[in-house]
């Protein structure tokens, strides 16, 4: 299944993209800003939907996220990395657990370690969703889920869109943990709320 087909199938479940469209992310800036490119399926999703919350539960972050005044979160691509690298956040705790050899708590290193986890989302159950940056090709990075409520990790041998589509269509074994309560309409006939796009950036 190609990216466009997966996006079309996703739209059947969560609803069409925002009616006014989404300001696309200038992805060509990514290698210079963060040193690598993000997966093609994630880029396509971000340019179609922007940053969203699915069923007010699953929050999918994109480089369009506006900075948080509480944390001084940076803008753009650096802001996207901040979800993983923020020094006092949940990911910092996971990174320390891995360094301490507590592999039950965290069996993988965190970015910027080579082959580490890079966060793209979470939900209200404090479950965390990552890519495992395994290898040089971002389109081959699998998804890793940390289910905090079940104290379990799951390695999904597929990409971002494959994982998201499997979760919202209830084909993923832990779908009820990814989107607790299943799908429902939350806004304008859709099962997601729009959170912003690149136009929310304060700097160009």
BELURZI-V439277 format. One record per pair of residues at least 24 apart in sequence whose C-alpha atoms are under 10 Angstrom apart, sorted by the first residue. I is the first residue (numbers start at 1). J is the second residue. D is the distance in whole Angstrom. If there is no record, write none. Layout:
I_J_D ; I_J_D
This chain:
1_162_9 ; 2_41_9 ; 2_161_10 ; 2_162_10 ; 3_40_8 ; 3_41_6 ; 3_42_9 ; 3_44_8 ; 3_45_9 ; 3_161_8 ; 3_162_9 ; 4_41_9 ; 4_44_8 ; 4_45_9 ; 6_41_9 ; 6_45_10 ; 6_161_7 ; 6_162_7 ; 6_164_10 ; 6_165_7 ; 7_41_9 ; 7_44_8 ; 7_45_7 ; 7_48_9 ; 7_49_10 ; 7_161_8 ; 7_162_10 ; 7_165_8 ; 9_165_8 ; 9_169_9 ; 10_45_10 ; 10_161_9 ; 10_162_10 ; 10_164_8 ; 10_165_6 ; 10_166_9 ; 10_168_8 ; 10_169_9 ; 11_49_10 ; 11_165_10 ; 11_190_9 ; 11_191_10 ; 12_169_10 ; 12_190_10 ; 13_165_9 ; 13_168_7 ; 13_169_7 ; 13_183_8 ; 13_184_9 ; 13_185_10 ; 13_190_8 ; 13_191_8 ; 13_192_10 ; 14_54_7 ; 14_55_9 ; 14_165_10 ; 14_168_8 ; 14_169_10 ; 14_183_8 ; 14_184_8 ; 14_185_8 ; 14_186_10 ; 14_189_9 ; 14_190_6 ; 14_191_5 ; 14_192_6 ; 14_193_10 ; 15_185_9 ; 15_187_10 ; 15_188_9 ; 15_189_7 ; 15_190_5 ; 15_191_6 ; 15_192_8 ; 16_48_9 ; 16_49_8 ; 16_189_9 ; 16_190_7 ; 16_191_10 ; 16_192_10 ; 17_45_9 ; 17_47_10 ; 17_48_6 ; 17_49_5 ; 17_50_9 ; 17_190_9 ; 17_192_10 ; 17_194_9 ; 18_48_8 ; 18_49_6 ; 18_50_9 ; 18_188_10 ; 18_190_9 ; 18_192_10 ; 18_193_9 ; 18_194_7 ; 19_49_10 ; 21_47_9 ; 21_48_7 ; 21_49_8 ; 21_50_9 ; 21_197_10 ; 22_46_8 ; 22_47_6 ; 22_48_6 ; 22_49_6 ; 22_50_6 ; 22_51_10 ; 22_194_10 ; 22_196_8 ; 22_197_6 ; 22_198_8 ; 22_199_9 ; 23_47_7 ; 23_48_9 ; 23_49_9 ; 23_50_8 ; 23_64_9 ; 23_196_9 ; 23_197_6 ; 23_198_6 ; 23_199_6 ; 23_200_9 ; 24_48_8 ; 24_49_9 ; 24_50_8 ; 24_64_9 ; 24_197_7 ; 24_198_6 ; 24_199_8 ; 25_50_9 ; 25_62_9 ; 25_63_7 ; 25_64_7 ; 25_76_9 ; 25_77_9 ; 25_197_8 ; 25_198_6 ; 25_199_9 ; 26_63_9 ; 26_64_10 ; 26_76_10 ; 26_77_10 ; 26_198_8 ; 27_63_9 ; 27_77_9 ; 29_76_10 ; 29_77_8 ; 30_63_9 ; 30_76_9 ; 30_77_7 ; 30_78_9 ; 31_77_10 ; 32_77_10 ; 33_76_9 ; 33_77_7 ; 33_78_7 ; 34_77_7 ; 34_78_7 ; 34_80_10 ; 34_81_8 ; 36_136_9 ; 36_137_10 ; 36_138_8 ; 37_136_10 ; 37_137_9 ; 37_138_7 ; 37_139_10 ; 38_131_10 ; 38_137_9 ; 38_138_6 ; 38_139_8 ; 38_141_10 ; 39_131_9 ; 39_137_8 ; 39_138_5 ; 39_139_5 ; 39_140_8 ; 39_141_8 ; 39_159_8 ; 39_160_8 ; 39_161_10 ; 40_138_8 ; 40_139_6 ; 40_140_10 ; 40_159_10 ; 40_160_9 ; 40_161_10 ; 41_138_10 ; 41_139_8 ; 41_159_8 ; 41_160_7 ; 41_161_6 ; 41_162_9 ; 42_120_9 ; 42_139_9 ; 42_159_9 ; 42_160_6 ; 42_161_7 ; 44_161_9 ; 45_160_9 ; 45_161_8 ; 46_196_10 ; 46_197_8 ; 46_198_10 ; 47_197_8 ; 47_198_9 ; 48_197_10 ; 49_192_10 ; 49_193_10 ; 49_194_7 ; 49_195_9 ; 49_196_9 ; 49_197_8 ; 50_193_10 ; 50_194_7 ; 50_195_7 ; 50_196_6 ; 50_197_5 ; 50_198_8 ; 51_192_10 ; 51_193_9 ; 51_194_6 ; 51_195_5 ; 51_196_5 ; 51_197_6 ; 51_198_9 ; 52_121_10 ; 52_191_10 ; 52_192_6 ; 52_193_6 ; 52_194_5 ; 52_195_5 ; 52_196_7 ; 52_197_9 ; 53_121_9 ; 53_122_10 ; 53_123_9 ; 53_186_10 ; 53_191_9 ; 53_192_5 ; 53_193_5 ; 53_194_7 ; 53_195_7 ; 54_123_9 ; 54_168_9 ; 54_179_8 ; 54_182_10 ; 54_183_8 ; 54_184_9 ; 54_185_9 ; 54_186_8 ; 54_190_9 ; 54_191_6 ; 54_192_4 ; 54_193_7 ; 54_194_9 ; 55_168_10 ; 55_179_7 ; 55_180_9 ; 55_181_9 ; 55_182_8 ; 55_183_6 ; 55_184_6 ; 55_185_7 ; 55_186_6 ; 55_187_9 ; 55_190_9 ; 55_191_5 ; 55_192_5 ; 55_193_8 ; 56_123_9 ; 56_124_8 ; 56_179_9 ; 56_180_10 ; 56_183_10 ; 56_184_10 ; 56_185_10 ; 56_186_7 ; 56_187_10 ; 56_191_8 ; 56_192_7 ; 56_193_7 ; 57_122_8 ; 57_123_5 ; 57_124_6 ; 57_125_8 ; 57_177_10 ; 57_178_8 ; 57_179_6 ; 57_180_7 ; 57_181_9 ; 57_182_10 ; 57_183_10 ; 57_192_9 ; 58_121_7 ; 58_122_6 ; 58_123_4 ; 58_124_7 ; 58_125_9 ; 58_126_10 ; 58_127_9 ; 58_128_10 ; 58_129_10 ; 58_164_10 ; 58_177_10 ; 58_178_7 ; 58_179_6 ; 58_180_8 ; 58_192_9 ; 59_120_9 ; 59_121_5 ; 59_122_5 ; 59_123_6 ; 59_124_8 ; 59_128_10 ; 59_129_10 ; 59_179_10 ; 59_192_9 ; 59_193_9 ; 59_195_9 ; 60_119_10 ; 60_120_6 ; 60_121_5 ; 60_122_7 ; 60_123_9 ; 60_129_9 ; 60_164_10 ; 60_195_9 ; 61_119_9 ; 61_120_5 ; 61_121_6 ; 61_122_9 ; 61_195_9 ; 61_196_10 ; 62_120_7 ; 62_121_9 ; 62_195_10 ; 62_196_9 ; 62_197_8 ; 62_198_9 ; 63_120_10 ; 63_196_10 ; 63_197_8 ; 63_198_7 ; 63_201_9 ; 64_195_9 ; 64_196_7 ; 64_197_5 ; 64_198_4 ; 64_199_8 ; 64_200_7 ; 64_201_7 ; 65_195_8 ; 65_196_7 ; 65_197_7 ; 65_198_8 ; 65_199_10 ; 65_200_7 ; 65_201_8 ; 66_195_9 ; 66_196_8 ; 66_197_9 ; 66_198_9 ; 66_199_9 ; 66_200_6 ; 66_201_6 ; 66_202_8 ; 67_200_9 ; 67_201_8 ; 67_202_9 ; 75_200_10 ; 75_201_7 ; 75_202_8 ; 75_203_8 ; 75_204_10 ; 76_198_8 ; 76_200_9 ; 76_201_7 ; 76_202_9 ; 76_203_9 ; 76_204_9 ; 80_118_9 ; 80_119_8 ; 80_120_8 ; 81_111_9 ; 81_112_9 ; 81_118_8 ; 81_119_8 ; 81_120_9 ; 82_118_10 ; 82_119_9 ; 83_118_8 ; 83_119_6 ; 83_120_8 ; 83_121_9 ; 83_122_10 ; 84_110_7 ; 84_111_7 ; 84_112_9 ; 84_117_8 ; 84_118_6 ; 84_119_5 ; 84_120_9 ; 84_121_10 ; 84_130_9 ; 85_110_8 ; 85_111_7 ; 85_112_8 ; 85_118_9 ; 85_119_9 ; 90_126_9 ; 90_128_9 ; 91_117_9 ; 91_118_9 ; 91_119_8 ; 91_128_9 ; 104_151_9 ; 104_152_8 ; 104_153_9 ; 105_146_9 ; 105_148_10 ; 105_151_8 ; 105_152_9 ; 105_153_9 ; 106_146_9 ; 106_152_10 ; 106_153_8 ; 107_153_8 ; 108_132_8 ; 108_144_10 ; 109_133_10 ; 115_141_10 ; 117_141_10 ; 117_142_10 ; 117_143_9 ; 117_144_8 ; 118_143_9 ; 118_144_9 ; 119_143_10 ; 119_144_9 ; 119_145_10 ; 120_160_9 ; 121_145_10 ; 122_146_9 ; 122_147_10 ; 122_178_8 ; 122_179_10 ; 123_147_10 ; 123_177_9 ; 123_178_7 ; 123_179_8 ; 123_180_9 ; 124_177_10 ; 124_178_10 ; 124_179_9 ; 124_180_9 ; 125_149_7 ; 125_177_8 ; 125_178_9 ; 125_179_9 ; 125_180_8 ; 127_151_10 ; 127_152_10 ; 127_153_10 ; 127_177_8 ; 127_178_7 ; 128_153_10 ; 128_178_9 ; 129_153_10 ; 129_154_10 ; 129_160_10 ; 129_178_9 ; 130_155_10 ; 130_160_9 ; 131_155_10 ; 131_156_10 ; 131_158_10 ; 131_159_8 ; 131_160_8 ; 132_156_10 ; 132_157_10 ; 132_159_10 ; 145_174_10 ; 145_177_10 ; 145_178_9 ; 146_178_10 ; 147_174_9 ; 147_177_7 ; 147_178_8 ; 148_177_10 ; 149_177_8 ; 150_177_9
